[in-house]
Amino acid sequence: MNFFTKLIAISLFLVSCENVVNMEDLEEKNSIYYKKSSNIPYSGKVDGISFGIYTKGKMINGKAEGEWFFYHNNGNLDRVGNFANGQQNGEWYFYDKNAKHLKTEIFKNGILTDTINKN
């Protein structure tokens, strides 16, 4: 095996080892998420059903971080936005079940500062 092939194999192995859980596999304690039966804050990807909505995002040290996607039962996007240190931050876009953009909400450190409705 040449160096390039070994590098690809190692990279694929490391990606396959990355944590990926369903939100239902986590529990919240004092605004921090842990894998059930663990006392270590969860870090890794979240991909699966959360409160009846398909959810994709990541957590760092038990808090939502970066871009998160939420989908309607029909597979269309419900909303998308960013988290910073577990709080909604920046623009969040909301869509109906037919993928029509309904509104944009703007957050700063988890506080809603503006709503722009689409008519």
N, C-alpha and C positions, 0 to 999 in steps of 0.2 A: 504494500500500500504506500503510495507516495504521500508527501507531506500535505498536499491540498486535500486529498481524499480523507486523510485522518482528521484534518481540521473540520471538514464538513460533518463527519461522523460524530465528533465530539460536540460540535454545535447542536446537532439534532438531538443528541442525548440530553444535553443541558436544557434545551427548550422543552423536551418531554417531561423533565423533572420539575418544571415550574408548577407552583401551587395553583390549582383551579378548583373553586368550590361553588356550590349553589348557596345563595343567601340563606336558604332554609337549614344549611349545615352550620350556620353561625348563630351566636347569641350575643346580645348587646348587654353590656354591664357598664353603667356610668358613661354612656356615649362612646364606648370602645367595643369593637367587635372581636370575638374570640371564636375559634372552632369550638363546637360543643365539647365539653369535658377537657378543656385546655385552659391554662391560665396565662398563655402567651398571646398577646395581641396578634391578630391575623394579618399577614402580608402576602399578597398574591392576587391573582385574577378572580373575579366573580363572574359566573356565567350560568344563568338558569332562572327558574321561576322565583320571584320575590313578591309575596302578597298578591299572587295571581297575575303578575306582569313579568314577562321575560325581561331580564336585566343583564347588562354587560358592563363591566368596569373593573377597577382595581382598588385594592386597599393597601395602605402602608401603615404599619404599626396600629392596626385596628380602626383606621379612619379612611373613608372614601377619598380618593385622590385622582385628579385628572378627569378625562372625559368619560362620561357615563351615558349609556343608551338604554332606553326603556321602550318596549314594543307592545302594541295591542295584540289580542289573541289571533288576529288575522295576519300577523307578521309585519304590518305597517308600523312605522315609527310613531311612538306616542309622545316622547320628549327626549331631548338630548341637551346636555349641559356639563359644566365642569364643577368639580369639587376641589377645594383647597383645605387641607387639614380637617376634613370631615364636614365642611360647610359649603353650601352652594355658593358659587362665585362666578361672576360674569353673566353672559347672556344664556338664557335657557329658552329653547324653542319647543313649542307645544303644537301637536297635530291631532286632528280627529282620525277616526278609524279609516277614512278614505284618503289619508295622507295630505289633507288640506291644512295649511299652516293657520292655526287659530290665533296665537299670540306669542309674544316674546316677553319674558320676565327677566329683569336685570337684578342681580344680587351682588351685595358686597359683604363679605365675611358672614354669610348666612342670613343677611337681612335684605328683604325685598325692597328695592329702591325705586323701581319703575316697572310699569306694565304697558306694553304696546299691543293693542288689540288689532287684529286683521279683520277687515269687513269684507 
